Amino acid sequence: MTLLEFSNVEVDHSITISFVLHEGEARVLQVPTRDAEIAVMDLALGELVPEKGAVFLFGQSIKSSKPGSIGWIPSEGGLINNLKTWENITLPLWYFNGKNSKNTEEFILNLLPTLGLDKLFWTRFMASPVAELEVWEKKLVCLLRGLVHSPRLLVVSAGLFDEVEASSSQLWISALDNFVHSEENRGLLVVAKNNVSLPWNII
Amino acid sequence: MLSRIPALSRWPVRQVFIKQMYFSGTESIGAVGWQAVLIGLVVITQINNLVGNNEVLSIKIMIWTLVRELGPLLSAVVIISRSSSAFASELSTMQVDGEIKNLRRMGISPISYLVMPRVFAMTLASITLTFYFQTIAISTGLVVAGLRMDFSLLSEIYNFFEIIDFREMLVSIIKSATFGILIALVSCFHGMRKKSAMTEVPQAVSQAVLRSLFAVLLAGGIITVVGFRS
């Protein structure tokens, strides 16, 4: 089944994009500028309406799709500063799917080793206000928020992997790969400015 | 706004509601309490100076001033001074930092998540604080009148419940609820309005405070005229 379709969508008044992302696929879309990257992500998330062309989510108009069915992992930021790290991570999950502290904690505790983190780091990290976090930690919060939310489609900015140690970057890529392949109906769209070296097929 | 009420069943929205209830309501208890004691003292002193040793008339005037007007109004003033500025500055900062846009990108409605719980929390806080203010101010008034004029406290309490009627209570509740809704809506409106720089945040805050006060005075005037037509 089709997860996301861009049909002759004009982006940033300069390029026209058409592609189809199916269930079980993880693909990279390369665009020439940072503005185009943001515009593509906003179009996919339904935050922007295309001036030309059309965007379909799960085969229907993006406006008629169920809120919360797409997850968003920005390059950095994208966090709510007056919430603690833990509240940021659980915000979309608990907003759309209801609160279940035990399951969420278990899920995250299982996820931590795959991201190279230990429980001590986690305890300190989760209680901190996000404003006190370093850049790579903010990126990690965004990643965790997307993975914990577990939507059918994740839209990720390739900038997530910038300024992150190569070893961490590899772990994060594996975690995203696991996300896509852990269930049949999931997909991953990575939006990149210019050429990037990521393990997924380029659109 | 009413169509957003079901969003209160979502945990993060409820959490915002609880935080705002605590901030606008619980944390205002001290300020409202002291204000109520002082206002009760001042009002009953002036009433006694005006009507002398007339217990029933003293209580009647006290109900008119404290229940009908000053209770809802002064509670609203405390709420405006604390919460209106806080709402406007918090939401303005979120707007400038792009956090409101980020919420929409996550599919979370800023109206359901940020505005609706604030409006409900402030409305509930306004009703509760007004009742609290009136209770303390009237109790102070009755005690002070008893001491100054040698009235029996029991007789004062009996007369108070004889004189106060349902319409007075109802209009007071309507006023305080209206004030809460108006203050929250005006503050959230100024907070959520599009801004391009941090320098616009203080402007939004001062506009929120001034316009909230104006809205409260205007609504108070209208409700008094409509509610107490003779």
Interface residues (C-beta under 8 A of the other chain):
Chain A: M41 D42 L45 G46 E47 P67 G68 S69 I70 G71 W72 P74 G77 G78 L79 I80 N81 N82 E87 T90 L91 P92 W94 Y95 F96 G98 K99
Chain B: R10 W11 P12 V13 Q15 E90 T93 M94 D97 G98 E99 K101 N102 L103 R104 R105 M106 G107 I108 S109 Y113
